[in-house]
Amino acid sequence: MPPTAAVIRGVQKLVLYETRARYFLVGSNNAQTKHRVLKIDRTEPRDLVIIDDKHVYSQQEVRELLGRLDLGNRTKMGQKGSSGLSRAVSAYGIVGFVRFLEGYYIVLITKRRKMADIGGHSIYKIEDTSMIYIPNDSVRVTHPDEARYVRIFQNVDLSSNFYFSYSYDVSHSLQYNLTLLQSWSVCVESESGAASRQDTFDIFEEEGLPTQVVHGLSHEPYSKYVWNLSLLEKVKEIVHPDWLLYIIHGFCGQSKLLIYGRPVYVTLIARRSSRFAGTRFLKRGANCEGDVANEVETEQIIHDASVMSLSAGSFSSCVQVRGSVPLHWSQDISTMMPKPPIRLDQADPFAHVAALHFDQMMQRFGSPIIILNLVKKREKRKHEKILSEELYRAITNLNQFLPPEHNIEYIAWDMARYTKSKLCNVLDRLSMIAENVVKRTGFFVNRPDFYCHTLRPDERWGDLGGTVTPYGRLQTGVLRTNCVDCLDRTNTAQFMVGKCALAYQLYALGMIDKPKLQFDTDCVRLFEELYEDHGDTLSLQYGGSQLVHRVKTYRKIAPWTQHSKDIMQTLSRYYSNAFSDADRQDAINLFLQVFQPSETKPHLWELPTDFYLHHTNTMILPHHSHSYTHWWTGGVLTYLPLPFDEAQCEENMKKVSVKRVNGYEESTDIYSEFFKPYELTAFDDTFSISMTNSARDFMPKTVGLDPSPFTVRKPDESAKSVLGSKSSKEEAVLQRKTAASAPPPPTEEQISSSSEDDSEDEREDDASASQRSTPIRLTETSHEMMKMMMVMMISEGQPVLSVEMSQIEIEQLLLFQLSTDTSDGKSEP
């Protein structure tokens, strides 16, 4: 039976009015029928004084209130020339409040763009923001360093990959959100948790009981993936919860898959952790609390778009995680090398940091936790191998205290060496790993199996893992993938796991007859493009450039022009790491309030390192020591393999608020938000038409071909080929024949012998690898672009390269620096 529960939408439109003494922030619902007013004092030079009367105004009442404020703040009664109340800015949400050395600023979202739709719940991307100083100029106390802090804070570009939703919790997975809706009755029974918060939940409460009762739910976000939590901390207990808007950082993309006219939305959401966040070489490993660098939770959601309802629609999701190796390690960037040496900064014989990290994962995902380690295992001179050996010791130590059925599973696979071998097919091996992983963890489906699954059973469907419930299936456990940077190799491995899970998800929703998808189909091409956008975005955030090696690179169908593009991306990544990462790190530390300016301590730019900011145990002694044997949180093992965060226990129920509301209210009715009958809209501007990627872009234009997105096509049959633009049809056909003639997967003995031969040929110096690589001739355009990059380096005060270099000299220099990227198994730079 579908649950009669709904999610209540809060304030969606804001208008900021100003007087000399106050700011008045008027918030309303999407239809502008219900309003709230927030009063912000401007006479305090340093403190933040906010008044929220918790009253709900009608549109007429707000007009009368603003009219009285305008009349009361004029300099002379009846004077119309100078209004006492002026409209400052229109906005769509509050990012937060921040203070440096003077007074407080308010950060507002002034422009947004819809990026995805999940069951009628919209996910928006921040397009523009406005940062407004609150105190009046007459009371402002100036400080000489205030402007510099403002510039550093604004270096975090909020218009770049920050997302929010008014009604869907983007910080949690779809499984968590829908499981919460399905178990609403438990929330109602816990009167102690619900009754205490009834007076502070619904902004549209009317006198008397509603005519049709539904249960509106509200729960706390997952703080790890919320990036403005510290900016809202000052007002969280003062204002009504509907003013609070939580944003995430990462990636969000949605594509439409047409199955004979039936719309299926494929959504990819990546949530970047706000803890131990930073740039590539400045944030490595883990901090003392078990938070790792470059930790991203990627969720792929498949749902039937013909039904816009979380309770009545068909949904499926699968979650993966990437993150740095959970050890105390770093790389010294002072040597200006493309690959600085890896060093372990602190001995951890009891795997204390790894224990804290995996404890977090078991609480959120359950078991099994599967580790896919892609770093190198064999090297002439130890580099990545240091991490492999130490991670294996840590997992072995932790597993001896866990029950055998919940042990952490460790898969070590040297992807770089496997790629270098002529006998191996990387994606075939990844497909085998992906199949085993999906069978172990399963995935989430919000509906029971179809009768066709019983009528025409598939042998692989019976072996599927996870937990089966009366409502469908739950994913228990997660795959955690890592290499050194968690960028190129990791994104390809995650794509293959996602491709395997996509086949099972479509099969579970009754879209295909077998849980298997082939390359070169419209469906996989659309999914591959979505994952490449996902990988490029995450790589830019952490590494400073787009992906260097893509899925096409490992399929060996990349065009020859891709080599020069890879070199340019590597050079861009090297430049960003060397010259701009320090400024970006300072901006992230200031935005997340890891560093809070004060006149009594050094400024942010005066600190020699931010190590002490991210490792709290270096500044404050811990109150209690963590057990080395009982290293998990109490109660976690009780609910395994189900995650503790989704268990219906008293601790979790305290985080949920339940309120009886009217199902026809605009705050809970999806129809009024999605179709907007009160606005004049154009059909071409609707989200369904303006979606970035659609199967229509990949479907053949030739009449008579099968329009199914699951039909294998040749490159010249598709309207949009993933091979990119070609100079001729023969080149595309030749590359396809080359890919199709790849040898079958070799035996383990052949792989081992091939790896042995390769290891004997390796030199000790990494630069000597360029002598075995194929020379790359750069085009004239690439040569000019590289010269421009050299000019950029010199303009930064780094006279490391000469602009008057010949093309051959540039090639030799780049091949010397990037030798391991073109010949050593396509590893990351």
Residue pairs with C-beta under 8 A, 6 or more apart in sequence:
2 311
2 312
3 181
3 182
3 183
3 184
3 185
3 311
4 184
4 213
4 214
4 215
4 311
4 663
5 181
5 184
5 214
5 215
5 216
5 217
5 311
6 214
6 215
6 216
6 217
6 661
6 663
6 668
7 121
7 167
7 168
7 181
7 216
7 217
7 218
7 310
7 668
8 167
8 201
8 202
8 203
8 204
8 216
8 217
8 218
8 242
8 659
8 661
8 667
8 668
9 29
9 30
9 166
9 167
9 667
9 668
9 673
10 166
10 203
10 241
10 242
10 243
10 244
10 245
11 27
11 28
11 29
11 36
11 93
11 203
11 242
11 243
11 245
12 27
12 28
12 29
12 30
12 92
12 93
12 166
13 27
13 28
13 29
13 30
13 32
13 90
13 91
13 92
14 25
14 26
14 27
14 28
14 90
14 91
14 92
14 93
14 94
14 108
15 25
15 26
15 87
15 89
15 90
15 91
16 23
16 24
16 25
16 26
16 87
16 88
16 89
16 90
16 91
16 108
16 132
17 23
17 24
17 25
17 26
17 66
17 69
17 85
17 86
17 87
17 88
18 24
18 42
18 85
18 86
18 88
19 42
19 69
19 73
19 84
19 85
19 86
20 42
20 73
20 136
20 138
21 41
21 42
21 43
21 73
21 136
22 39
22 40
22 41
22 42
23 39
23 40
23 42
23 88
23 106
23 134
24 37
24 38
24 39
24 40
24 66
24 69
24 85
25 37
25 38
25 39
25 40
25 94
26 35
26 36
26 37
26 38
26 62
26 66
27 35
27 36
27 37
27 38
27 242
27 243
28 34
28 35
28 36
28 62
29 203
29 204
29 666
29 667
30 666
30 672
30 673
30 676
31 666
31 672
31 678
32 59
33 58
33 59
33 666
34 56
34 57
34 58
34 203
34 204
34 666
34 667
35 56
35 57
35 58
35 59
35 61
35 62
36 52
36 55
36 56
36 57
36 203
36 240
36 242
36 243
37 53
37 55
37 57
37 62
37 65
38 50
38 51
38 52
38 239
38 243
39 50
39 51
39 52
39 53
40 48
40 49
40 50
40 51
40 106
40 134
41 49
41 50
41 51
42 134
42 135
42 136
42 139
43 135
43 136
43 139
44 103
44 135
44 139
45 102
45 103
45 135
45 139
45 140
45 141
46 99
46 102
46 103
46 104
46 135
46 141
47 104
48 97
48 99
48 104
48 134
48 234
48 235
50 235
50 238
50 239
52 238
52 239
52 240
52 243
54 200
54 240
56 203
56 204
56 205
57 65
66 85
69 84
69 85
70 83
70 84
70 85
71 77
71 84
72 84
73 84
73 85
74 82
74 83
74 84
75 82
75 84
88 132
89 108
89 110
89 130
89 132
90 110
91 108
91 109
91 110
91 130
92 109
92 110
92 111
92 112
92 124
93 108
93 109
93 112
93 164
93 166
93 245
94 106
94 107
94 108
94 109
94 232
94 243
94 244
94 245
95 107
95 108
95 109
95 126
95 129
95 158
95 228
95 231
95 245
95 247
96 106
96 107
96 228
96 230
96 231
96 232
97 104
97 105
97 106
97 107
97 134
97 231
97 232
97 234
97 235
98 104
98 105
98 107
98 153
98 231
98 593
99 105
100 143
100 145
100 146
100 149
100 150
100 153
100 597
101 143
101 145
101 146
101 149
101 597
101 598
101 599
102 133
102 135
102 140
102 141
102 142
102 143
102 146
103 133
103 134
103 135
103 140
103 141
104 134
104 135
105 131
105 132
105 133
105 134
105 150
106 131
106 132
106 134
107 129
107 130
107 131
107 132
107 158
107 231
108 129
108 130
108 132
109 126
109 128
109 129
109 158
109 164
109 245
110 128
110 129
110 130
111 126
111 127
111 128
111 159
112 124
112 125
112 126
112 127
113 124
113 125
113 127
114 122
114 123
114 124
114 125
114 687
115 123
115 124
115 125
115 163
115 252
115 253
115 254
116 122
116 123
116 252
116 253
116 254
116 265
116 267
116 269
117 123
117 254
117 265
117 305
117 308
117 674
117 687
118 168
118 174
118 265
118 267
118 301
118 303
118 310
118 315
119 168
119 303
119 308
119 309
119 310
119 313
119 315
119 670
120 308
120 309
120 310
120 670
120 673
120 674
121 165
121 167
121 168
121 310
121 670
122 165
122 166
122 167
122 168
122 673
122 674
122 687
123 163
123 164
123 165
123 168
123 170
123 252
123 269
124 163
124 164
124 165
125 161
125 162
125 163
125 252
126 158
126 159
126 162
126 163
126 164
126 247
127 159
128 159
129 158
129 159
131 150
131 153
131 154
133 140
143 599
145 597
145 603
148 605
149 590
149 597
149 604
152 583
152 586
152 587
152 590
152 604
152 605
153 587
153 590
153 591
154 587
155 583
155 584
155 586
155 587
156 587
156 588
156 590
156 591
161 249
161 250
161 251
161 537
161 541
162 227
162 247
162 248
162 249
163 170
163 247
163 248
163 249
163 250
163 252
163 269
164 170
164 245
164 246
164 247
164 248
166 245
167 673
168 177
169 176
169 177
169 219
169 221
169 246
170 246
170 248
170 252
170 269
170 271
171 221
171 222
171 223
171 224
171 225
171 226
171 246
171 248
171 271
172 221
172 222
173 297
173 299
173 317
173 319
173 444
174 299
174 301
174 315
174 317
174 444
175 317
175 319
175 444
175 474
175 475
175 646
176 645
176 646
177 310
178 310
178 315
178 444
178 446
179 474
179 646
180 217
180 219
180 656
181 217
181 310
181 311
182 446
182 471
183 648
184 215
184 217
184 658
186 648
186 653
187 193
187 194
187 215
187 217
187 653
187 656
187 658
188 194
188 215
188 658
190 650
190 653
193 653
193 654
193 656
193 657
194 656
194 657
194 658
194 659
197 657
198 657
198 659
200 240
200 241
201 216
201 218
201 241
201 657
201 659
202 216
202 659
202 661
202 667
203 240
203 242
203 667
204 661
204 662
204 665
204 666
204 667
205 659
205 661
206 662
209 660
210 660
210 661
210 662
210 663
210 665
211 662
211 664
212 662
212 663
212 664
213 660
213 661
213 662
213 663
214 660
214 661
214 662
214 663
214 668
215 658
215 659
215 660
215 661
216 658
216 659
216 660
216 661
216 667
216 668
217 656
217 657
217 658
218 241
218 656
218 657
218 659
219 655
219 656
219 657
220 655
221 229
221 246
222 364
223 229
223 274
224 273
224 274
224 275
224 291
224 360
225 248
225 250
225 271
225 272
225 273
225 274
225 297
226 246
226 247
226 248
226 274
227 247
227 248
227 249
227 272
227 274
227 591
227 592
228 245
228 246
228 247
229 246
229 274
230 592
230 593
231 593
232 244
232 246
233 593
235 243
236 244
248 271
248 272
249 271
249 272
249 274
249 541
250 269
250 270
250 271
250 272
250 296
250 537
250 538
250 541
251 268
251 269
251 270
251 533
251 534
251 537
251 538
252 267
252 268
252 269
252 270
253 267
253 268
253 530
253 533
253 534
253 692
253 693
254 265
254 266
254 267
254 268
254 691
254 692
255 265
255 266
255 526
255 527
255 529
255 530
255 691
255 692
255 693
255 694
255 695
256 263
256 264
256 265
256 266
256 305
256 688
256 691
256 693
256 694
256 695
256 696
257 263
257 264
257 265
257 266
257 523
257 526
257 695
257 709
258 264
258 694
258 695
258 696
258 699
258 709
259 511
259 708
259 709
260 707
260 708
262 304
262 306
262 511
263 304
263 305
263 306
263 688
264 302
264 303
264 304
264 305
264 506
264 509
264 511
265 301
265 302
265 303
265 305
266 300
266 301
266 302
266 502
266 526
266 527
266 530
267 300
267 301
267 302
267 303
268 298
268 299
268 300
268 301
268 530
268 531
268 534
269 298
269 299
269 301
270 296
270 297
270 298
270 299
270 534
270 537
270 538
271 296
271 297
271 298
271 299
272 295
272 296
272 538
272 541
273 291
273 292
273 295
273 296
273 297
273 323
274 592
275 287
275 289
275 291
275 295
276 283
276 286
276 287
276 291
276 292
276 293
276 295
276 614
277 283
277 293
277 588
277 592
278 293
278 584
278 585
278 588
278 589
279 542
279 543
279 544
279 577
279 581
279 584
279 585
279 588
280 294
280 485
280 542
280 543
280 544
280 573
280 577
280 581
281 331
281 333
281 340
281 577
281 581
282 333
282 581
282 582
282 585
282 610
283 293
283 294
283 324
283 585
283 614
284 293
284 324
284 329
284 330
284 331
285 292
285 293
285 324
285 325
285 326
285 327
285 328
285 329
285 330
285 345
286 292
286 293
286 324
286 325
286 326
286 327
286 328
286 353
286 354
286 357
287 353
287 614
287 615
288 353
288 615
288 616
288 617
288 618
289 356
289 616
290 326
290 353
290 354
290 355
290 356
290 357
290 358
290 359
290 360
291 357
291 360
292 323
292 324
292 325
292 326
292 357
293 323
293 324
294 322
294 323
294 324
294 485
294 486
294 542
295 321
295 322
295 323
295 324
296 321
296 322
296 323
296 486
296 538
297 319
297 320
297 321
298 319
298 320
298 321
298 322
298 494
298 498
298 534
299 317
299 318
299 319
299 320
300 317
300 318
300 498
300 501
300 502
300 505
301 315
301 316
301 317
302 315
302 316
302 317
302 502
302 505
302 506
302 509
303 313
303 314
303 315
303 316
304 313
304 314
304 509
305 688
307 313
307 314
308 670
308 674
309 670
313 446
314 446
314 447
314 509
315 444
315 445
315 446
316 443
316 444
316 445
316 446
316 505
316 508
316 509
317 443
317 444
317 475
317 505
318 438
318 443
318 444
318 475
318 498
318 501
318 505
319 365
319 475
319 478
320 478
320 479
320 480
320 481
320 494
320 497
320 498
321 361
321 365
321 478
321 479
321 480
321 481
322 480
322 481
322 482
322 486
322 490
322 494
323 357
323 480
323 482
323 486
324 482
324 486
325 373
325 375
325 387
325 390
325 391
325 482
325 484
326 353
326 354
326 357
326 358
326 391
326 394
327 344
327 348
327 353
327 354
327 387
327 390
327 391
327 394
328 344
328 345
328 346
328 348
328 353
329 342
329 343
329 344
329 345
329 386
329 387
329 390
330 342
330 343
330 345
331 340
331 341
331 342
331 343
332 340
332 341
332 343
333 340
333 577
333 578
335 341
336 578
336 800
338 570
338 574
338 817
338 818
338 829
339 383
339 766
339 820
339 829
341 383
342 383
342 384
342 386
342 387
342 484
343 386
344 386
344 390
348 354
348 394
350 397
350 628
351 393
351 394
351 395
351 397
351 398
352 626
352 628
352 631
354 391
354 394
354 395
354 398
355 398
355 626
355 628
355 631
355 632
356 626
356 631
358 369
358 398
358 408
359 631
359 632
359 633
359 636
361 369
361 478
361 480
362 369
362 406
362 632
362 636
362 640
362 643
362 644
363 633
363 636
363 643
363 644
363 645
364 643
364 645
365 475
365 476
365 477
365 478
365 643
366 476
366 477
366 639
366 640
366 641
366 642
366 643
366 644
367 405
367 406
367 476
367 477
367 640
367 641
368 406
368 407
368 408
368 409
368 440
368 441
368 476
368 477
368 641
369 408
369 409
369 477
369 478
369 480
370 408
370 409
370 411
370 437
370 440
370 441
370 477
370 478
370 479
370 480
371 391
371 395
371 408
371 409
371 410
371 411
371 480
371 482
372 411
372 413
372 433
372 437
372 479
372 480
372 481
372 482
372 493
373 388
373 391
373 410
373 411
373 412
373 413
373 482
373 483
374 413
374 414
374 415
374 416
374 481
374 482
374 483
374 489
374 490
374 493
375 384
375 385
375 387
375 388
375 414
375 482
375 483
375 484
376 383
376 384
376 385
376 388
376 414
376 416
376 417
376 825
376 827
377 385
377 388
377 412
377 414
377 417
378 385
378 414
378 417
378 755
378 759
379 385
379 762
380 759
380 762
380 763
380 764
381 764
381 766
384 484
387 484
388 412
391 410
392 410
392 412
395 408
395 410
398 408
398 631
399 407
399 408
401 629
401 630
401 631
402 408
402 632
403 637
406 637
406 640
406 641
409 440
411 433
413 429
413 433
414 755
415 426
415 483
415 489
415 493
415 825
416 489
416 824
416 825
416 826
416 827
417 755
417 758
417 825
418 424
418 426
418 429
418 751
418 825
419 426
419 554
419 825
419 826
420 758
420 823
420 824
420 825
420 826
421 746
421 751
421 754
421 755
421 758
422 754
423 743
423 746
423 750
423 751
423 754
424 745
424 746
424 751
424 754
425 742
425 743
425 744
425 745
426 492
426 554
427 496
427 551
427 554
427 555
428 745
429 745
430 492
430 493
430 496
430 497
431 496
431 500
433 493
433 496
433 497
434 496
434 497
434 499
434 500
434 501
435 460
435 500
437 479
437 497
437 500
438 464
438 465
438 497
438 500
438 501
438 504
439 460
439 463
439 464
439 465
440 465
440 477
441 465
441 466
441 475
441 476
441 477
441 478
441 479
442 464
442 465
442 466
442 467
442 473
442 474
442 475
442 476
442 477
443 466
443 473
443 475
443 501
443 504
443 505
443 508
444 466
444 472
444 473
444 474
444 475
445 472
445 473
445 505
445 508
445 509
446 471
446 472
447 471
447 472
448 470
448 471
448 472
449 508
450 510
452 510
452 513
453 461
453 507
456 513
458 507
458 514
458 515
460 515
461 504
461 507
461 515
464 473
464 504
465 476
465 477
466 473
466 474
466 475
466 476
467 473
467 474
467 476
467 641
467 642
468 474
473 508
474 642
474 646
476 641
476 642
476 643
477 641
479 497
481 490
481 493
481 494
481 497
482 490
483 489
483 490
483 828
484 827
484 828
485 542
485 543
485 828
486 542
487 535
487 538
487 539
487 542
487 543
487 547
487 548
487 828
488 535
488 539
488 547
488 548
488 549
488 550
488 826
488 828
489 549
489 827
489 828
491 531
491 532
491 534
491 535
491 538
491 539
491 547
491 550
492 549
492 550
492 551
492 554
494 531
495 527
495 528
495 531
495 535
495 551
498 527
498 531
499 517
499 524
499 527
499 528
502 517
502 523
502 527
503 512
503 514
503 515
503 516
503 517
504 515
506 512
506 515
506 517
506 523
507 513
507 514
507 515
512 710
517 523
517 524
517 710
518 524
518 710
518 712
519 555
519 712
520 712
520 713
520 714
520 715
521 709
521 710
521 711
521 712
521 713
522 695
522 698
522 699
522 708
522 709
522 710
522 711
522 713
522 718
523 695
523 709
523 710
525 698
525 718
525 720
525 721
525 722
526 693
526 694
526 695
526 697
526 698
526 709
528 551
528 722
529 693
529 722
530 693
531 551
532 547
532 550
532 551
535 546
535 547
535 550
536 546
536 547
539 545
539 546
539 547
540 546
543 573
543 576
543 577
544 572
544 573
544 575
544 576
544 577
544 580
544 581
545 569
545 570
545 572
545 573
545 576
546 569
546 572
547 569
548 566
548 569
548 570
548 573
548 821
548 828
548 829
549 566
549 826
549 828
550 558
552 558
552 562
552 722
552 723
553 562
553 566
553 826
554 826
555 739
556 738
556 739
556 742
557 723
557 735
557 736
557 738
557 739
559 723
559 724
559 726
559 731
559 735
561 724
561 779
563 776
563 822
564 776
564 778
564 779
564 782
566 821
566 822
567 776
567 778
567 782
567 814
567 818
568 782
568 785
568 786
568 789
570 818
570 821
570 829
571 786
571 789
571 814
572 789
573 829
574 817
574 829
575 789
575 792
575 793
578 798
579 793
579 796
579 798
585 610
586 604
586 605
586 610
588 594
589 595
589 604
589 610
589 613
590 597
590 604
594 610
594 613
594 614
595 604
595 607
595 610
595 613
597 603
597 604
607 613
611 618
612 618
612 619
633 644
635 644
635 649
635 651
636 644
639 647
639 649
645 652
646 652
661 667
661 668
662 668
663 669
666 672
666 673
672 678
683 689
684 690
695 709
696 719
697 719
697 720
698 709
698 718
698 719
698 720
699 707
699 709
699 718
699 719
700 707
700 713
700 717
700 718
700 719
701 719
702 717
705 711
705 713
705 717
714 733
714 736
715 721
715 723
715 726
715 732
715 733
715 735
715 736
716 729
716 732
716 733
721 732
723 732
723 735
726 732
746 754
761 772
762 769
763 769
766 819
766 820
766 824
767 816
767 819
768 819
769 819
769 820
769 823
769 824
770 815
770 816
770 819
770 822
770 823
772 823
773 815
773 819
773 822
773 823
774 822
775 811
775 815
776 811
776 815
776 822
777 811
778 786
778 807
778 810
778 811
783 807
783 810
786 810
786 814
787 803
787 805
787 810
790 801
790 802
790 803
790 805
791 803
793 800
793 801
794 800
794 801
794 803
801 813
805 813
815 822
818 829
820 827
820 829
821 827
821 828
821 829
